[in-house]
Amino acid sequence: MNTFSDIPVFDDGKDPEALRTIGEVSKALGIRQHVLRYWEEQFPSLQPVKRSGGRRYYRREDVALVVEINRLVHQEGYTLRGARKAIEDQDSQPAPTAIVTPDVKPQVPDAASDAIIGELRQIRAQLAAALAVA
């Protein structure tokens, strides 16, 4: 999904984490309010906070999701069903993890790396002893 850096800058003096009304989101993204309400029905993950009287308040992650839906539908040419599936697939994928290969050596001076290796060996020994007791 999009990162928060893809969210438009709201020039209203509010904190970037502040809740936004449907009107503010509509104006900032150039998407009509009735379209945003329809997308709420079509995308289960798009659930802005609703207060009394049904007034909608979009969180930062809701705005990021609207940006992603808009990109998929209007720039990538997805149907709403296809965009929903693409977003569901993105949400179900595990977050990428760093891969550490054994042949990569740290860029640390020798004395410092020796000290670090010594500390790591002590920690490993303490963990092994703790596991043996359990």
C-alpha positions as CSV (number, residue, x, y, z in Angstrom):
1,M,0.0,0.0,0.0
2,N,1.1,3.6,-0.3
3,T,3.2,5.1,2.3
4,F,2.3,8.2,4.3
5,S,4.7,10.2,2.1
6,D,2.2,9.8,-0.7
7,I,-0.6,11.6,1.2
8,P,-1.2,15.1,0.0
9,V,-0.2,17.9,2.3
10,F,-3.2,19.5,3.8
11,D,-2.6,23.3,4.0
12,D,-5.1,24.0,6.8
13,G,-2.8,24.5,9.8
14,K,-3.9,21.2,11.4
15,D,-1.5,18.6,12.7
16,P,-0.6,16.0,10.0
17,E,-2.2,13.3,12.2
18,A,-5.5,15.2,12.7
19,L,-8.7,13.8,11.5
20,R,-10.1,15.2,8.2
21,T,-13.7,15.6,7.2
22,I,-14.9,14.1,4.0
23,G,-15.0,17.6,2.5
24,E,-11.3,18.2,3.3
25,V,-10.3,14.9,1.8
26,S,-12.5,15.4,-1.2
27,K,-11.0,18.8,-1.9
28,A,-7.4,17.8,-1.3
29,L,-7.6,14.7,-3.6
30,G,-10.0,16.1,-6.2
31,I,-12.5,13.2,-5.6
32,R,-16.1,14.0,-5.1
33,Q,-17.7,13.2,-1.8
34,H,-20.3,10.8,-3.2
35,V,-17.5,8.8,-4.7
36,L,-15.7,8.6,-1.4
37,R,-18.9,7.4,0.3
38,Y,-19.4,4.8,-2.5
39,W,-15.8,3.6,-2.1
40,E,-16.5,3.1,1.6
41,E,-19.2,0.6,0.6
42,Q,-17.0,-1.2,-1.9
43,F,-13.8,-1.4,0.2
44,P,-14.2,-3.0,3.6
45,S,-10.8,-1.7,4.8
46,L,-11.9,1.9,4.2
47,Q,-13.8,2.7,7.4
48,P,-13.5,6.4,8.5
49,V,-14.6,7.2,12.0
50,K,-18.3,8.2,12.0
51,R,-19.6,10.5,14.7
52,S,-23.1,11.5,15.6
53,G,-25.2,12.3,12.6
54,G,-23.0,10.1,10.4
55,R,-20.3,12.8,10.0
56,R,-17.2,11.1,8.6
57,Y,-13.6,11.7,9.9
58,Y,-10.8,10.3,7.9
59,R,-7.6,9.2,9.7
60,R,-4.2,9.4,8.0
61,E,-4.4,5.7,7.1
62,D,-7.8,6.2,5.5
63,V,-6.5,9.0,3.4
64,A,-3.6,6.8,2.3
65,L,-6.0,4.1,1.3
66,V,-8.1,6.5,-0.7
67,V,-5.0,7.7,-2.5
68,E,-4.1,4.0,-3.3
69,I,-7.7,3.3,-4.5
70,N,-7.6,6.4,-6.7
71,R,-4.2,5.4,-8.1
72,L,-5.4,1.9,-8.9
73,V,-8.7,2.9,-10.5
74,H,-7.8,6.1,-12.3
75,Q,-4.1,5.6,-13.2
76,E,-3.7,1.9,-13.4
77,G,-7.1,1.2,-14.9
78,Y,-8.3,-1.3,-12.4
79,T,-12.0,-2.0,-11.9
80,L,-13.3,-1.5,-8.4
81,R,-13.4,-5.2,-7.9
82,G,-9.8,-5.6,-9.1
83,A,-8.6,-2.7,-7.0
84,R,-10.3,-4.3,-3.9
85,K,-8.6,-7.6,-4.6
86,A,-5.2,-5.9,-5.2
87,I,-5.5,-4.1,-1.8
88,E,-6.7,-7.3,0.0
89,D,-3.7,-9.1,-1.5
90,Q,-1.3,-6.3,-0.4
91,D,-2.8,-6.5,3.1
92,S,-2.4,-10.3,3.3
93,Q,1.3,-10.3,2.3
94,P,3.7,-10.4,5.2
95,A,5.9,-7.4,5.6
96,P,9.3,-7.7,3.9
97,T,12.1,-8.7,6.2
98,A,15.8,-8.0,5.9
99,I,17.9,-10.8,4.6
100,V,21.3,-11.3,6.2
101,T,23.8,-13.3,4.3
102,P,26.7,-14.9,6.2
103,D,29.4,-13.7,3.8
104,V,28.7,-10.0,4.5
105,K,31.1,-8.6,7.1
106,P,30.3,-5.6,9.3
107,Q,32.1,-2.4,8.5
108,V,33.5,-2.0,12.1
109,P,37.1,-1.6,13.3
110,D,38.7,-4.9,14.4
111,A,38.9,-4.0,18.1
112,A,35.2,-3.0,18.2
113,S,34.1,-6.1,16.3
114,D,36.1,-8.3,18.6
115,A,34.3,-6.7,21.6
116,I,30.9,-7.1,19.9
117,I,31.6,-10.7,19.1
118,G,32.6,-11.4,22.6
119,E,29.4,-9.8,24.0
120,L,27.3,-11.8,21.5
121,R,29.0,-15.0,22.6
122,Q,28.2,-14.2,26.2
123,I,24.6,-13.5,25.4
124,R,24.4,-16.8,23.4
125,A,25.9,-18.7,26.4
126,Q,23.4,-17.1,28.8
127,L,20.5,-17.9,26.5
128,A,21.7,-21.5,26.1
129,A,22.0,-21.9,29.9
130,A,18.5,-20.4,30.4
131,L,17.0,-22.8,27.8
132,A,18.7,-25.8,29.4
133,V,17.2,-24.9,32.8
134,A,13.7,-24.6,31.3
